[in-house]
Amino acid sequence: MSKLDQEDRDDISTRQFAFPKQRKEPLEDASHVRNAIARFDQVKDVTDHERDEAWKRIRAAAKKFDVEMNESDWREVGSGKKDEH
């Protein structure tokens, strides 16, 4: 994944972020989508509703860029919150 500098980040359409209001977690390509999934639980100061909406955007981007997702819900990301069955 290429690191985005501030100028590049500013050029990205708000719609291309998992969290558009905060402009967090760009979804420009498969690498960024994987990163957004991995870092999802690290995003601070967002509501559960914003997380629900961000997860929908991530799922759509994952489908677009053919990224496999093992999690069916954002609550399964990180923090050991997966069901252990």
MDAnalysis code that builds the backbone (N, CA, C; Angstrom):
import MDAnalysis as mda
import numpy as np

u = mda.Universe.empty(255, n_residues=85, atom_resindex=np.repeat(np.arange(85), 3), trajectory=True)
u.add_TopologyAttr("name", ["N", "CA", "C"] * 85)
u.add_TopologyAttr("resid", np.arange(1, 86))
u.add_TopologyAttr("resname", ["MET", "SER", "LYS", "LEU", "ASP", "GLN", "GLU", "ASP", "ARG", "ASP", "ASP", "ILE", "SER", "THR", "ARG", "GLN", "PHE", "ALA", "PHE", "PRO", "LYS", "GLN", "ARG", "LYS", "GLU", "PRO", "LEU", "GLU", "ASP", "ALA", "SER", "HIS", "VAL", "ARG", "ASN", "ALA", "ILE", "ALA", "ARG", "PHE", "ASP", "GLN", "VAL", "LYS", "ASP", "VAL", "THR", "ASP", "HIS", "GLU", "ARG", "ASP", "GLU", "ALA", "TRP", "LYS", "ARG", "ILE", "ARG", "ALA", "ALA", "ALA", "LYS", "LYS", "PHE", "ASP", "VAL", "GLU", "MET", "ASN", "GLU", "SER", "ASP", "TRP", "ARG", "GLU", "VAL", "GLY", "SER", "GLY", "LYS", "LYS", "ASP", "GLU", "HIS"])
u.atoms.positions = np.array([
    [0.845, -1.171, 0.000],
    [0.000, 0.000, 0.000],
    [0.884, 1.225, 0.000],
    [0.581, 2.152, -0.872],
    [1.339, 3.384, -0.892],
    [0.802, 4.327, 0.175],
    [1.712, 5.009, 0.838],
    [1.354, 5.969, 1.870],
    [0.859, 7.240, 1.187],
    [-0.277, 7.739, 1.634],
    [-0.820, 8.960, 1.067],
    [-0.297, 10.159, 1.838],
    [0.257, 11.134, 1.108],
    [0.631, 12.359, 1.802],
    [-0.630, 13.215, 1.928],
    [-0.553, 14.314, 2.688],
    [-1.738, 15.121, 2.958],
    [-2.373, 15.664, 1.676],
    [-1.565, 16.070, 0.715],
    [-2.097, 16.598, -0.545],
    [-2.884, 15.524, -1.295],
    [-2.325, 14.313, -1.370],
    [-3.031, 13.211, -2.030],
    [-4.322, 12.879, -1.282],
    [-4.244, 12.869, 0.042],
    [-5.398, 12.562, 0.867],
    [-6.502, 13.608, 0.649],
    [-6.104, 14.868, 0.519],
    [-7.068, 15.942, 0.295],
    [-7.745, 15.822, -1.062],
    [-7.073, 15.199, -2.022],
    [-7.628, 15.036, -3.367],
    [-8.654, 13.907, -3.470],
    [-8.705, 13.041, -2.478],
    [-9.629, 11.914, -2.500],
    [-11.044, 12.411, -2.204],
    [-11.990, 11.968, -2.986],
    [-13.389, 12.308, -2.757],
    [-13.824, 11.787, -1.390],
    [-14.629, 12.559, -0.711],
    [-15.135, 12.162, 0.605],
    [-15.815, 10.803, 0.547],
    [-16.455, 10.493, -0.587],
    [-17.164, 9.213, -0.729],
    [-16.219, 8.027, -0.709],
    [-14.925, 8.244, -0.899],
    [-13.973, 7.143, -0.955],
    [-13.338, 6.827, 0.396],
    [-13.921, 7.336, 1.471],
    [-13.448, 7.023, 2.813],
    [-14.477, 6.158, 3.517],
    [-14.019, 5.239, 4.345],
    [-14.941, 4.457, 5.155],
    [-15.706, 5.385, 6.097],
    [-14.995, 6.356, 6.654],
    [-15.585, 7.353, 7.546],
    [-15.464, 8.718, 6.871],
    [-16.408, 9.062, 6.001],
    [-16.266, 10.277, 5.192],
    [-16.258, 11.570, 6.008],
    [-17.064, 11.668, 7.046],
    [-17.116, 12.890, 7.850],
    [-15.754, 13.189, 8.476],
    [-15.079, 12.138, 8.932],
    [-13.769, 12.278, 9.560],
    [-12.628, 12.142, 8.549],
    [-12.974, 11.764, 7.319],
    [-11.984, 11.500, 6.264],
    [-10.930, 10.489, 6.757],
    [-11.432, 9.400, 7.337],
    [-10.565, 8.338, 7.852],
    [-10.772, 7.067, 7.057],
    [-9.712, 6.327, 6.873],
    [-9.682, 5.036, 6.195],
    [-10.097, 5.133, 4.726],
    [-9.170, 5.608, 3.877],
    [-9.457, 5.669, 2.439],
    [-9.661, 4.270, 1.865],
    [-10.495, 4.187, 0.843],
    [-10.846, 2.906, 0.213],
    [-10.514, 2.956, -1.273],
    [-9.308, 3.369, -1.588],
    [-8.895, 3.597, -2.971],
    [-8.545, 2.337, -3.753],
    [-8.100, 1.288, -3.059],
    [-7.670, 0.066, -3.733],
    [-7.714, -1.083, -2.737],
    [-7.380, -2.281, -3.180],
    [-7.463, -3.473, -2.332],
    [-6.606, -3.338, -1.072],
    [-5.431, -2.777, -1.208],
    [-4.540, -2.617, -0.065],
    [-5.150, -1.695, 0.988],
    [-5.739, -0.599, 0.545],
    [-6.374, 0.321, 1.484],
    [-7.599, -0.320, 2.140],
    [-8.326, -1.130, 1.399],
    [-9.495, -1.813, 1.971],
    [-9.041, -2.774, 3.064],
    [-8.007, -3.558, 2.791],
    [-7.493, -4.476, 3.819],
    [-7.032, -3.703, 5.050],
    [-6.391, -2.572, 4.834],
    [-5.928, -1.747, 5.943],
    [-7.114, -1.185, 6.737],
    [-8.154, -0.758, 6.043],
    [-9.337, -0.219, 6.717],
    [-9.985, -1.280, 7.607],
    [-10.002, -2.506, 7.143],
    [-10.551, -3.603, 7.951],
    [-9.672, -3.835, 9.176],
    [-8.382, -3.915, 8.961],
    [-7.450, -4.201, 10.057],
    [-7.459, -3.109, 11.121],
    [-7.654, -1.879, 10.709],
    [-7.581, -0.757, 11.645],
    [-8.951, -0.270, 12.104],
    [-9.988, -0.939, 11.693],
    [-11.353, -0.481, 11.941],
    [-11.604, -0.168, 13.413],
    [-11.175, -1.050, 14.289],
    [-11.445, -0.854, 15.717],
    [-10.560, 0.220, 16.346],
    [-9.625, 0.767, 15.590],
    [-8.750, 1.827, 16.106],
    [-9.312, 3.224, 15.841],
    [-10.358, 3.325, 15.033],
    [-10.948, 4.628, 14.726],
    [-11.695, 5.116, 15.966],
    [-11.363, 6.325, 16.395],
    [-11.935, 6.894, 17.622],
    [-12.965, 7.965, 17.292],
    [-13.788, 8.259, 18.286],
    [-14.755, 9.356, 18.217],
    [-15.769, 9.214, 17.083],
    [-16.256, 7.993, 16.878],
    [-17.333, 7.755, 15.921],
    [-18.431, 6.953, 16.624],
    [-19.648, 7.145, 16.177],
    [-20.782, 6.438, 16.776],
    [-20.913, 5.043, 16.181],
    [-21.708, 4.218, 16.814],
    [-21.984, 2.892, 16.255],
    [-22.691, 3.022, 14.906],
    [-23.543, 4.022, 14.759],
    [-24.209, 4.241, 13.463],
    [-23.174, 4.563, 12.389],
    [-22.209, 5.410, 12.712],
    [-21.155, 5.728, 11.744],
    [-20.339, 4.481, 11.417],
    [-20.105, 3.624, 12.403],
    [-19.394, 2.364, 12.160],
    [-20.213, 1.446, 11.244],
    [-21.528, 1.376, 11.479],
    [-22.390, 0.567, 10.608],
    [-22.289, 1.042, 9.165],
    [-22.361, 2.351, 8.966],
    [-22.291, 2.920, 7.620],
    [-20.907, 2.704, 7.004],
    [-19.860, 2.878, 7.794],
    [-18.497, 2.665, 7.311],
    [-18.304, 1.208, 6.907],
    [-18.861, 0.291, 7.678],
    [-18.722, -1.138, 7.374],
    [-19.385, -1.467, 6.033],
    [-20.525, -0.836, 5.759],
    [-21.192, -1.038, 4.468],
    [-20.287, -0.567, 3.328],
    [-19.646, 0.588, 3.517],
    [-18.749, 1.103, 2.481],
    [-17.536, 0.185, 2.304],
    [-17.012, -0.327, 3.401],
    [-15.866, -1.241, 3.325],
    [-16.266, -2.527, 2.601],
    [-17.431, -3.070, 2.933],
    [-17.888, -4.300, 2.270],
    [-18.055, -4.084, 0.763],
    [-18.600, -2.936, 0.382],
    [-18.771, -2.628, -1.044],
    [-17.415, -2.500, -1.733],
    [-16.475, -1.827, -1.073],
    [-15.139, -1.667, -1.650],
    [-14.425, -3.012, -1.726],
    [-14.605, -3.857, -0.711],
    [-13.986, -5.185, -0.728],
    [-14.504, -5.994, -1.911],
    [-15.789, -5.906, -2.161],
    [-16.367, -6.614, -3.301],
    [-15.793, -6.061, -4.609],
    [-15.726, -4.739, -4.706],
    [-15.214, -4.088, -5.915],
    [-13.774, -4.489, -6.216],
    [-12.931, -4.569, -5.165],
    [-11.515, -4.858, -5.350],
    [-11.171, -6.327, -5.078],
    [-12.200, -7.167, -4.942],
    [-12.023, -8.603, -4.741],
    [-11.168, -8.913, -3.505],
    [-11.519, -8.271, -2.393],
    [-10.839, -8.500, -1.117],
    [-11.716, -9.426, -0.283],
    [-11.141, -10.533, 0.150],
    [-11.882, -11.478, 0.980],
    [-12.013, -10.925, 2.394],
    [-13.230, -10.991, 2.919],
    [-13.485, -10.547, 4.289],
    [-13.907, -11.745, 5.118],
    [-13.216, -11.970, 6.231],
    [-13.574, -13.057, 7.134],
    [-14.617, -12.620, 8.154],
    [-14.707, -11.330, 8.392],
    [-15.644, -10.788, 9.359],
    [-16.969, -10.465, 8.675],
    [-18.056, -10.828, 9.327],
    [-19.366, -10.507, 8.767],
    [-19.924, -9.224, 9.375],
    [-19.331, -8.785, 10.473],
    [-19.800, -7.600, 11.176],
    [-18.587, -6.866, 11.746],
    [-18.668, -5.546, 11.824],
    [-17.520, -4.783, 12.316],
    [-17.195, -5.091, 13.770],
    [-18.143, -5.601, 14.508],
    [-17.899, -5.926, 15.918],
    [-16.932, -7.107, 16.077],
    [-16.660, -7.808, 14.975],
    [-15.739, -8.942, 14.986],
    [-14.292, -8.526, 14.735],
    [-14.063, -7.263, 14.406],
    [-12.728, -6.796, 14.052],
    [-11.944, -6.474, 15.312],
    [-10.748, -7.070, 15.436],
    [-9.848, -6.748, 16.536],
    [-10.449, -6.987, 17.901],
    [-9.748, -6.582, 18.901],
    [-10.190, -6.619, 20.304],
    [-10.714, -7.972, 20.755],
    [-10.437, -9.039, 20.015],
    [-10.845, -10.380, 20.436],
    [-12.339, -10.551, 20.558],
    [-13.121, -9.833, 19.778],
    [-14.568, -9.865, 19.907],
    [-15.231, -10.947, 19.058],
    [-14.454, -11.765, 18.377],
    [-15.046, -12.830, 17.559],
    [-15.625, -13.920, 18.474],
    [-16.713, -14.511, 18.015],
    [-17.272, -15.649, 18.737],
    [-16.312, -16.809, 18.620],
    [-16.045, -17.473, 19.707],
    [-15.126, -18.610, 19.722],
    [-15.920, -19.910, 19.771],
    [-16.532, -20.331, 18.679],
    [-17.320, -21.576, 18.619],
    [-16.550, -22.659, 17.930],
])
